[in-house]
């Protein structure tokens, strides 16, 4: 009996080690899964909180804010979704941003878009790693001033500077030193850059160039060409800012389609309103405003329309609405 007890003792010891090892491995695996799950929930909560910030911002026509998360974050922004640590959140707002945003401070801004009536708010994101250099000549100096120092300017919490083409040409090395602390320099030219492109290539490493063109003296409507040659149409300064902030033409056009969808819906509401009032005010002539709103809605549903076409239709809608008044209520 004693021999059997002595023989079983080593086996019991080995068995205990095996069971203990299995339990230990289980606890380690559980701990890792718990840590990963906690991180995922934290990321999901962070992105959801950001969505709440957009909702709060949407009541304002113009607002800016810096959100400090206390620790480093890493977002990607693509096709209406913000993703962090594998957790994605669909945002119900129109967001213009670089593809990847990292850091501890998130710069958020919004501008109201009116075409000519309010369509909604556009939102912009930045982590402060990209600086935007707006370059003008004598013909576009006032336009750039409007984009840097007015109610509809590029968000003041986004790194940005404005220089004349002469200043850029004569101080390219100083400009390179000024922007050296940023990860990327994005030049936005409101004039030809042919005479400075060689100097830019020689003095900057991580940069790209956007070219803004318009037949409108105030540049309210126009087109933006990205470094890869892709061109996009913008309608109003809020959309121009969106083009400047967007990382490429595809990202901008995704949001452009969202804007057109909202424009179509809002225009349809005003069209129905014009029919409603017209039926109750037979003494008033609402034919003009109904026709222009109908044509405007059709334009918003078309693809590859020139910015001049939008400009013309918006002017017609404004004119038809301004022709009302008094006993014939305006539509917007």
C-alpha positions as CSV (number, residue, x, y, z in Angstrom):
1,X,0.0,0.0,0.0
2,X,2.8,2.4,0.8
3,X,4.5,1.6,-2.5
4,X,1.3,2.5,-4.4
5,X,1.0,5.7,-2.5
6,X,4.6,6.6,-3.2
7,X,4.1,5.9,-6.9
8,X,0.9,7.9,-7.2
9,X,2.4,11.0,-5.5
10,X,4.6,12.1,-8.5
11,X,1.7,11.6,-10.9
12,X,-0.5,13.7,-8.7
13,X,2.2,16.4,-8.6
14,X,2.5,16.3,-12.5
15,X,-1.3,16.3,-12.8
16,X,-1.6,19.4,-10.5
17,X,1.1,21.2,-12.6
18,X,-0.8,20.5,-15.8
19,X,-4.1,21.7,-14.4
20,X,-2.5,24.7,-12.9
21,X,-0.8,25.5,-16.2
22,X,-4.1,25.3,-18.0
23,X,-5.8,27.6,-15.5
24,X,-2.9,30.0,-15.7
25,X,-3.0,30.1,-19.5
26,X,-6.8,30.6,-19.4
27,X,-6.4,33.6,-17.0
28,X,-3.7,35.1,-19.2
29,X,-5.8,34.7,-22.3
30,X,-8.8,36.2,-20.5
31,X,-6.8,39.1,-19.3
32,X,-5.5,39.9,-22.8
33,X,-9.0,39.6,-24.3
34,X,-10.3,41.9,-21.5
35,X,-7.6,44.5,-22.2
36,X,-8.3,44.4,-26.0
37,X,-12.0,44.7,-25.3
38,X,-11.5,47.6,-23.0
39,X,-9.4,49.3,-25.6
40,X,-12.0,48.7,-28.3
41,X,-14.8,50.1,-26.1
42,X,-12.7,53.1,-25.3
43,X,-12.1,53.8,-29.0
44,X,-15.8,53.3,-29.8
45,X,-16.7,55.7,-27.0
46,X,-14.2,58.2,-28.2
47,X,-15.6,58.2,-31.8
48,X,-19.2,58.3,-30.5
49,X,-18.3,61.3,-28.4
50,X,-16.9,63.0,-31.5
51,X,-20.2,62.4,-33.3
52,X,-22.0,64.1,-30.3
53,X,-19.6,67.1,-30.7
54,X,-20.7,67.4,-34.4
55,X,-24.4,67.3,-33.4
56,X,-23.8,70.2,-30.9
57,X,-21.9,72.2,-33.4
58,X,-24.6,71.9,-36.1
59,X,-26.8,74.6,-34.5
60,X,-24.1,77.2,-35.1
61,X,-23.4,79.0,-38.4
62,X,-19.7,79.2,-37.6
63,X,-17.8,77.6,-34.7
64,X,-14.4,76.3,-33.8
65,X,-13.1,74.1,-31.0
66,X,-10.0,72.3,-29.8
67,X,-10.7,68.9,-28.2
68,X,-8.0,67.6,-25.9
69,X,-8.2,63.8,-25.4
70,X,-5.5,63.7,-22.8
71,X,-3.7,60.8,-24.6
72,X,-2.8,60.2,-28.2
73,X,-5.5,59.2,-30.7
74,X,-5.3,57.8,-34.2
75,X,-8.3,58.4,-36.4
76,X,-8.9,57.6,-40.1
77,X,-11.7,59.6,-41.9
78,X,-13.1,58.0,-45.0
79,X,-16.5,58.0,-46.8
80,X,-18.4,59.4,-43.9
81,X,-16.9,57.2,-41.2
82,X,-14.4,57.8,-38.5
83,X,-12.4,54.8,-37.4
84,X,-10.2,54.3,-34.3
85,X,-8.6,51.0,-33.3
86,X,-10.8,49.1,-35.6
87,X,-14.0,50.7,-34.3
88,X,-15.9,52.7,-36.9
89,X,-18.7,55.2,-36.4
90,X,-20.8,56.5,-39.2
91,X,-21.1,60.3,-38.9
92,X,-24.3,61.9,-39.9
93,X,-22.6,65.1,-40.9
94,X,-20.5,66.2,-43.9
95,X,-16.8,66.1,-42.9
96,X,-13.8,67.3,-44.7
97,X,-10.5,66.1,-43.3
98,X,-7.1,64.5,-44.0
99,X,-7.3,60.7,-44.3
100,X,-5.4,60.1,-41.0
101,X,-5.5,62.3,-37.9
102,X,-3.2,61.7,-35.0
103,X,-2.2,63.5,-31.8
104,X,-3.7,64.7,-28.5
105,X,-5.5,67.7,-29.8
106,X,-8.3,67.5,-32.4
107,X,-9.2,70.8,-34.2
108,X,-12.9,70.9,-35.1
109,X,-14.7,73.6,-37.0
110,X,-18.0,74.1,-38.9
111,X,-19.4,76.6,-41.4
112,X,-23.0,77.0,-42.6
113,X,-23.5,76.5,-46.3
114,X,-26.1,78.7,-48.1
115,X,-26.9,78.1,-51.7
116,X,-28.7,80.6,-51.5
117,X,-30.8,79.2,-48.6
118,X,-29.2,77.3,-45.8
119,X,-28.5,73.7,-46.9
120,X,-26.7,72.6,-43.7
121,X,-23.4,72.6,-41.9
122,X,-20.0,71.5,-43.2
123,X,-17.4,70.2,-40.8
124,X,-13.6,70.3,-40.9
125,X,-11.0,68.3,-38.9
126,X,-7.3,68.8,-38.4
127,X,-4.6,67.6,-36.0
128,X,-2.4,70.6,-36.7
129,X,0.2,68.6,-38.6
130,X,-0.6,70.2,-42.0
131,X,0.0,73.9,-42.7
132,X,-1.9,75.6,-45.5
133,X,0.0,78.3,-47.5
134,X,-2.4,80.4,-49.5
135,X,-0.6,82.3,-52.3
136,X,-2.2,85.2,-54.2
137,X,-1.4,87.9,-56.7
138,X,-2.8,91.5,-57.1
139,X,-6.0,90.1,-58.6
140,X,-6.7,87.6,-55.8
141,X,-5.4,89.4,-52.8
142,X,-8.9,90.3,-51.5
143,X,-10.1,86.8,-52.0
144,X,-7.3,85.4,-49.8
145,X,-8.0,88.1,-47.2
146,X,-11.6,86.9,-47.1
147,X,-10.4,83.3,-46.6
148,X,-8.1,84.2,-43.8
149,X,-9.7,87.1,-42.0
150,X,-13.5,87.1,-42.2
151,X,-16.6,85.3,-41.0
152,X,-16.3,82.7,-43.7
153,X,-12.5,82.2,-43.4
154,X,-10.6,79.0,-43.1
155,X,-10.8,78.0,-39.4
156,X,-8.4,80.1,-37.4
157,X,-7.4,77.0,-35.3
158,X,-6.0,75.4,-38.5
159,X,-2.4,76.2,-39.2
160,X,-2.4,78.6,-42.2
161,X,-0.5,81.5,-43.7
162,X,-1.0,83.8,-46.7
163,X,1.7,85.2,-48.9
164,X,1.9,87.0,-52.2
165,X,3.5,85.2,-55.1
166,X,6.3,87.8,-54.9
167,X,7.0,86.9,-51.3
168,X,7.1,83.2,-52.0
169,X,9.5,83.7,-54.9
170,X,11.9,85.9,-53.0
171,X,11.8,84.2,-49.6
172,X,11.5,80.5,-50.4
173,X,14.2,79.4,-47.9
174,X,12.6,81.4,-45.1
175,X,9.3,79.9,-45.9
176,X,10.8,76.5,-45.7
177,X,12.2,77.2,-42.3
178,X,8.9,78.7,-41.1
179,X,7.0,75.4,-42.0
180,X,9.7,73.0,-41.0
181,X,7.9,71.9,-37.8
182,X,4.9,70.6,-39.7
183,X,4.6,67.2,-41.2
184,X,3.2,68.5,-44.5
185,X,2.9,71.8,-46.4
186,X,-0.1,72.3,-48.7
187,X,0.3,75.2,-51.1
188,X,-3.0,76.6,-52.3
189,X,-2.4,78.9,-55.3
190,X,-4.8,81.5,-56.4
191,X,-2.4,82.5,-59.1
192,X,0.1,80.8,-61.4
193,X,2.9,78.9,-59.7
194,X,5.1,78.2,-62.8
195,X,7.8,80.6,-61.7
196,X,8.2,79.1,-58.2
197,X,7.6,75.4,-58.7
198,X,11.3,74.6,-59.1
199,X,12.2,76.4,-55.9
200,X,9.4,74.6,-54.0
201,X,10.6,71.2,-55.2
202,X,14.2,72.1,-54.1
203,X,13.3,73.4,-50.7
204,X,10.3,71.2,-49.5
205,X,10.1,67.4,-49.1
206,X,6.6,66.6,-48.0
207,X,4.3,69.1,-49.8
208,X,1.6,69.2,-52.4
209,X,0.0,71.9,-54.5
210,X,-3.6,72.9,-55.1
211,X,-4.6,75.4,-57.7
212,X,-7.9,77.4,-57.4
213,X,-9.4,78.9,-60.5
214,X,-12.6,80.9,-61.1
215,X,-14.2,83.2,-63.6
216,X,-15.9,84.9,-60.7
217,X,-13.9,87.9,-59.4
218,X,-14.8,87.0,-55.8
219,X,-14.1,83.3,-56.3
220,X,-17.5,82.4,-54.8
221,X,-17.7,79.6,-57.3
222,X,-14.9,77.8,-59.1
223,X,-12.8,74.7,-59.3
224,X,-9.8,73.2,-57.5
225,X,-7.1,71.1,-59.1
226,X,-5.2,68.7,-56.9
227,X,-1.6,67.6,-57.3
228,X,-2.6,64.5,-59.3
229,X,-4.4,66.7,-61.9
230,X,-7.9,65.8,-60.6
231,X,-10.3,68.7,-60.6
232,X,-13.3,69.4,-58.4
233,X,-16.1,72.0,-58.4
234,X,-16.8,74.1,-55.3
235,X,-19.9,76.3,-54.6
236,X,-19.2,78.9,-52.0
237,X,-16.4,79.4,-49.5
238,X,-17.4,76.7,-47.1
239,X,-17.0,74.1,-49.9
240,X,-13.8,75.7,-51.0
241,X,-12.4,75.3,-47.5
242,X,-13.6,71.7,-47.7
243,X,-11.6,71.2,-50.9
244,X,-8.5,72.7,-49.3
245,X,-8.8,70.4,-46.3
246,X,-9.7,67.2,-48.1
247,X,-6.8,64.9,-48.7
248,X,-7.8,64.2,-52.4
249,X,-10.4,64.7,-55.1
250,X,-12.2,61.4,-54.3
251,X,-12.7,62.3,-50.7
252,X,-14.0,65.8,-51.6
253,X,-16.4,64.5,-54.3
254,X,-17.8,62.0,-51.9
255,X,-18.9,64.9,-49.7
256,X,-19.9,66.9,-52.8
257,X,-22.5,64.2,-53.6
258,X,-23.8,64.4,-50.0
259,X,-24.1,68.2,-50.3
260,X,-26.1,67.8,-53.6
261,X,-28.4,65.3,-51.9
262,X,-29.1,67.7,-49.1
263,X,-29.5,70.6,-51.6
264,X,-32.1,68.5,-53.5
265,X,-34.1,67.7,-50.4
266,X,-34.1,71.3,-49.1
267,X,-35.0,72.7,-52.6
268,X,-37.9,70.3,-52.7
269,X,-39.2,71.6,-49.4
270,X,-39.1,75.2,-50.7
271,X,-40.7,74.1,-54.0
272,X,-43.6,72.5,-52.0
273,X,-43.8,75.6,-49.9
274,X,-44.1,77.8,-53.1
275,X,-46.9,75.6,-54.4
276,X,-48.7,75.7,-51.0
277,X,-48.5,79.5,-50.8
278,X,-49.4,79.9,-54.5
279,X,-52.6,77.9,-54.0
280,X,-53.7,80.2,-51.1
281,X,-52.5,83.4,-52.7
282,X,-54.0,83.3,-56.3
283,X,-53.5,87.0,-56.6
284,X,-49.7,86.5,-56.4
285,X,-47.5,85.2,-59.2
286,X,-45.3,82.4,-57.9
287,X,-44.7,80.8,-61.3
288,X,-41.2,82.2,-61.6
289,X,-40.0,80.9,-58.2
290,X,-41.6,77.5,-58.7
291,X,-39.9,77.2,-62.1
292,X,-36.5,78.2,-60.9
293,X,-36.7,76.0,-57.9
294,X,-37.7,73.0,-60.1
295,X,-34.8,73.7,-62.5
296,X,-32.4,74.1,-59.6
297,X,-33.5,70.8,-58.0
298,X,-33.0,69.0,-61.4
299,X,-29.5,70.5,-61.7
300,X,-28.6,69.2,-58.2
301,X,-29.4,65.7,-59.3
302,X,-27.2,65.8,-62.4
303,X,-23.5,64.7,-62.6
304,X,-20.5,66.7,-63.8
305,X,-22.2,70.1,-63.9
306,X,-20.0,73.2,-64.3
307,X,-19.7,75.7,-61.5
308,X,-21.0,78.4,-63.8
309,X,-24.3,76.5,-64.2
310,X,-24.8,76.4,-60.5
311,X,-23.9,80.1,-60.2
312,X,-26.5,81.0,-62.8
313,X,-29.3,78.9,-61.2
314,X,-28.6,80.3,-57.7
315,X,-28.8,83.8,-59.1
316,X,-32.1,83.0,-60.8
317,X,-33.5,81.5,-57.6
318,X,-32.4,84.5,-55.5
319,X,-33.9,87.0,-58.1
320,X,-37.2,85.2,-58.3
321,X,-37.5,85.1,-54.5
322,X,-36.5,88.8,-54.2
323,X,-39.3,89.6,-56.6
324,X,-41.8,88.6,-54.0
325,X,-42.7,90.4,-50.8
326,X,-45.5,92.4,-49.2
327,X,-48.7,90.5,-49.5
328,X,-46.9,87.8,-51.4
329,X,-44.6,86.2,-48.9
330,X,-41.0,85.3,-49.9
331,X,-40.2,81.6,-50.0
332,X,-37.0,81.8,-48.0
